[in-house]
């Protein structure tokens, strides 16, 4: 089945604890004068995709952007797979496209690359590849895999790569722009990334 941008909901994953940032909510960290989540929203809006935010705290601050804010059904910050499952419960599209809130350097054709890769392969999961390794939180995932994901989570598993390995998945090539995967995990990361802009 060929898909278009209309078949996708982009999910900005902002549901983590921010442990290496002293517990700060990374989606709300200032980057070049605006919250990280705002930079990503602007980049995705320019690509005409539906957007939701997955967040587990500061929900009212995220809601100011006028987008749906979806919290994890599982408590205690269970990782990106918990965010995937919770969003799949709510969205009406056939696919979700996930990305982390702490990587602000999104390419102008981010969504288009995943659409093209799926349409060429038919794979239910397309995972970003930076030229050296997979970037598993950047992924296009078919929502009819939700039952499989729920079983995986119910079994106590949380490892994203282990769940992907249970299904056919393909790489989506971003080897020409590895800088896109530079993210902000520590205050020094934030300073370095801002200085490089």
ROGU-418327 format. One record per residue (C-alpha): residue number from 1; x, y, z; residue in three letters. Coordinates in nm, 2 decimals, padded with zeros to 4 digits. Layout:
# residues N
PT	NUM	X	Y	Z	ala
...
***
This chain:
# residues 197
PT	1	00.00	00.00	00.00	unk
PT	2	00.14	00.34	-00.10	unk
PT	3	00.10	00.61	00.16	unk
PT	4	00.12	00.98	00.17	unk
PT	5	00.18	01.24	00.44	unk
PT	6	-00.20	01.23	00.51	unk
PT	7	-00.16	00.87	00.64	unk
PT	8	00.09	00.97	00.91	unk
PT	9	00.08	01.13	01.26	unk
PT	10	00.42	01.27	01.37	unk
PT	11	00.48	01.21	01.74	unk
PT	12	00.72	01.43	01.93	unk
PT	13	00.84	01.22	02.22	unk
PT	14	00.88	01.44	02.52	unk
PT	15	00.78	01.20	02.79	unk
PT	16	01.12	01.12	02.95	unk
PT	17	01.26	01.21	03.28	unk
PT	18	01.56	01.42	03.16	unk
PT	19	01.79	01.25	03.41	unk
PT	20	02.11	01.37	03.25	unk
PT	21	01.97	01.72	03.24	unk
PT	22	01.91	01.72	03.61	unk
PT	23	01.55	01.61	03.57	unk
PT	24	01.45	01.90	03.34	unk
PT	25	01.18	01.85	03.09	unk
PT	26	01.39	01.85	02.77	unk
PT	27	01.11	01.94	02.54	unk
PT	28	01.08	02.27	02.71	unk
PT	29	01.45	02.35	02.72	unk
PT	30	01.54	02.67	02.54	unk
PT	31	01.73	02.62	02.22	unk
PT	32	01.83	02.94	02.03	unk
PT	33	01.56	03.13	02.21	unk
PT	34	01.27	02.90	02.19	unk
PT	35	01.17	02.56	02.35	unk
PT	36	01.30	02.26	02.17	unk
PT	37	00.95	02.13	02.11	unk
PT	38	00.86	02.45	01.94	unk
PT	39	01.15	02.42	01.69	unk
PT	40	01.03	02.07	01.60	unk
PT	41	00.67	02.17	01.57	unk
PT	42	00.77	02.44	01.32	unk
PT	43	00.99	02.20	01.12	unk
PT	44	00.71	01.94	01.10	unk
PT	45	00.44	02.20	01.02	unk
PT	46	00.65	02.30	00.72	unk
PT	47	00.62	01.94	00.60	unk
PT	48	00.24	01.94	00.63	unk
PT	49	00.21	01.65	00.87	unk
PT	50	-00.04	01.60	01.16	unk
PT	51	00.15	01.64	01.49	unk
PT	52	00.09	01.52	01.85	unk
PT	53	00.31	01.55	02.15	unk
PT	54	00.38	01.26	02.39	unk
PT	55	00.44	01.41	02.74	unk
PT	56	00.41	01.30	03.10	unk
PT	57	00.45	01.63	03.28	unk
PT	58	00.40	02.00	03.23	unk
PT	59	00.10	01.91	03.01	unk
PT	60	-00.05	02.26	03.02	unk
PT	61	00.28	02.41	02.89	unk
PT	62	00.27	02.17	02.60	unk
PT	63	-00.10	02.23	02.53	unk
PT	64	-00.03	02.60	02.45	unk
PT	65	00.08	02.49	02.10	unk
PT	66	-00.28	02.38	02.03	unk
PT	67	-00.18	02.02	01.95	unk
PT	68	-00.30	01.70	02.12	unk
PT	69	-00.09	01.61	02.42	unk
PT	70	-00.09	01.23	02.49	unk
PT	71	00.05	01.09	02.81	unk
PT	72	00.18	00.73	02.86	unk
PT	73	-00.08	00.48	02.98	unk
PT	74	00.21	00.31	03.17	unk
PT	75	00.34	00.49	03.48	unk
PT	76	00.69	00.56	03.58	unk
PT	77	00.85	00.66	03.25	unk
PT	78	00.86	00.33	03.07	unk
PT	79	01.04	00.46	02.76	unk
PT	80	00.96	00.54	02.39	unk
PT	81	00.76	00.21	02.33	unk
PT	82	00.52	00.32	02.60	unk
PT	83	00.48	00.65	02.41	unk
PT	84	00.42	00.47	02.08	unk
PT	85	00.15	00.24	02.23	unk
PT	86	-00.03	00.53	02.40	unk
PT	87	-00.04	00.74	02.08	unk
PT	88	-00.16	00.45	01.87	unk
PT	89	-00.46	00.43	02.10	unk
PT	90	-00.56	00.78	02.00	unk
PT	91	-00.46	00.87	01.65	unk
PT	92	-00.67	00.79	01.35	unk
PT	93	-00.39	00.75	01.09	unk
PT	94	-00.24	00.42	00.97	unk
PT	95	00.11	00.52	01.07	unk
PT	96	00.30	00.71	01.34	unk
PT	97	00.63	00.88	01.28	unk
PT	98	00.83	00.92	01.60	unk
PT	99	01.11	01.16	01.68	unk
PT	100	01.27	01.27	02.01	unk
PT	101	01.21	01.61	02.15	unk
PT	102	01.58	01.68	02.21	unk
PT	103	01.71	01.67	01.85	unk
PT	104	01.62	02.00	01.69	unk
PT	105	01.81	01.97	01.37	unk
PT	106	01.54	01.81	01.16	unk
PT	107	01.58	01.79	00.78	unk
PT	108	01.34	01.97	00.55	unk
PT	109	01.25	01.63	00.39	unk
PT	110	01.23	01.43	00.71	unk
PT	111	00.87	01.30	00.66	unk
PT	112	00.92	01.26	00.28	unk
PT	113	01.22	01.02	00.33	unk
PT	114	01.01	00.79	00.55	unk
PT	115	00.72	00.80	00.31	unk
PT	116	00.94	00.72	00.01	unk
PT	117	01.12	00.44	00.20	unk
PT	118	00.79	00.28	00.30	unk
PT	119	00.65	00.31	-00.05	unk
PT	120	00.96	00.14	-00.20	unk
PT	121	00.97	-00.14	00.06	unk
PT	122	00.62	-00.19	00.20	unk
PT	123	00.78	-00.26	00.54	unk
PT	124	00.57	-00.20	00.85	unk
PT	125	00.86	-00.03	01.02	unk
PT	126	01.11	00.21	00.87	unk
PT	127	01.40	00.31	01.10	unk
PT	128	01.64	00.60	01.05	unk
PT	129	02.00	00.50	00.97	unk
PT	130	02.28	00.76	01.01	unk
PT	131	02.54	00.59	00.80	unk
PT	132	02.68	00.40	01.09	unk
PT	133	02.40	00.28	01.30	unk
PT	134	02.02	00.28	01.35	unk
PT	135	01.86	00.57	01.52	unk
PT	136	01.56	00.37	01.66	unk
PT	137	01.36	00.66	01.81	unk
PT	138	01.33	00.80	01.46	unk
PT	139	01.09	00.56	01.30	unk
PT	140	00.78	00.52	01.09	unk
PT	141	00.56	00.25	01.24	unk
PT	142	00.23	00.10	01.11	unk
PT	143	-00.04	00.13	01.38	unk
PT	144	-00.18	-00.22	01.32	unk
PT	145	00.13	-00.34	01.51	unk
PT	146	-00.03	-00.21	01.83	unk
PT	147	-00.14	-00.55	01.95	unk
PT	148	00.21	-00.69	01.91	unk
PT	149	00.35	-00.38	02.10	unk
PT	150	00.10	-00.41	02.38	unk
PT	151	00.19	-00.78	02.43	unk
PT	152	00.56	-00.69	02.43	unk
PT	153	00.51	-00.42	02.69	unk
PT	154	00.28	-00.65	02.90	unk
PT	155	00.56	-00.91	02.91	unk
PT	156	00.78	-00.65	03.08	unk
PT	157	01.00	-00.58	02.78	unk
PT	158	01.10	-00.22	02.71	unk
PT	159	01.39	-00.25	02.45	unk
PT	160	01.29	-00.08	02.13	unk
PT	161	01.54	-00.27	01.91	unk
PT	162	01.41	-00.61	02.04	unk
PT	163	01.06	-00.52	01.94	unk
PT	164	01.17	-00.40	01.60	unk
PT	165	01.35	-00.73	01.55	unk
PT	166	01.02	-00.92	01.59	unk
PT	167	00.90	-00.75	01.26	unk
PT	168	01.02	-00.68	00.91	unk
PT	169	01.19	-00.34	00.92	unk
PT	170	01.41	-00.15	00.69	unk
PT	171	01.66	00.14	00.71	unk
PT	172	01.56	00.49	00.61	unk
PT	173	01.88	00.65	00.48	unk
PT	174	01.99	00.97	00.65	unk
PT	175	02.37	00.91	00.61	unk
PT	176	02.41	01.24	00.43	unk
PT	177	02.30	01.43	00.74	unk
PT	178	02.43	01.26	01.05	unk
PT	179	02.42	01.59	01.23	unk
PT	180	02.04	01.55	01.25	unk
PT	181	02.09	01.29	01.52	unk
PT	182	02.29	01.52	01.75	unk
PT	183	02.07	01.55	02.06	unk
PT	184	02.08	01.73	02.39	unk
PT	185	02.14	01.50	02.68	unk
PT	186	02.36	01.72	02.90	unk
PT	187	02.40	02.10	02.95	unk
PT	188	02.73	02.08	02.76	unk
PT	189	02.55	01.92	02.46	unk
PT	190	02.31	02.21	02.46	unk
PT	191	02.60	02.47	02.45	unk
PT	192	02.78	02.28	02.18	unk
PT	193	02.48	02.24	01.96	unk
PT	194	02.37	02.61	02.00	unk
PT	195	02.73	02.72	01.91	unk
PT	196	02.72	02.51	01.59	unk
PT	197	02.40	02.67	01.46	unk
***
